Amino acid sequence: MSSNIRIKKKCQLCNLEFMAKTTVTKFCGDTCAKIAYKARKRAEKISSATRKTTSTVNPKDKVQELQLREFLTIKDAALLLGCSPKTIYRLIKIGTIKATNLGERLTRIKRTEVDQIFYQKN
């Protein structure tokens, strides 16, 4: 079912007046729509690149933030100790670090447990 509406609109790209057949039409033709699409995609790429550049976190800031947390994930504990997550799992398995398993992938370690590694007497 087609409608017979005709709305006088102004193209958002070239500012020419045209007769739109729908209420959501923004551009006078296919050429203006394609140019606007390319400009929009170009702007999205630029903004995502700048977001990636500005969102880079300094590792020192991350470590300072982790030192304030009471509970750590495996990755956080590995970052704090400067080792791999596999090493943290190994330390949990041999009993050097006590950890709580809250689910299939929710292992949490108390930060004091990580600190105690350095104060243990052999």
Number of C-alpha atoms within 10 A of each C-alpha: 3 5 7 8 11 12 13 12 18 17 19 15 14 10 11 11 13 16 14 19 15 12 11 7 16 16 22 20 12 9 11 16 17 12 11 15 12 12 11 12 11 11 12 12 11 12 12 11 12 11 11 10 10 9 9 8 9 8 11 10 10 13 16 11 11 18 17 9 11 11 17 20 18 20 14 21 24 18 16 21 16 10 12 13 17 12 13 21 16 12 15 15 12 9 10 15 19 15 21 11 10 9 8 6 9 11 15 19 22 17 19 14 15 19 14 12 13 8 8 8 6 3
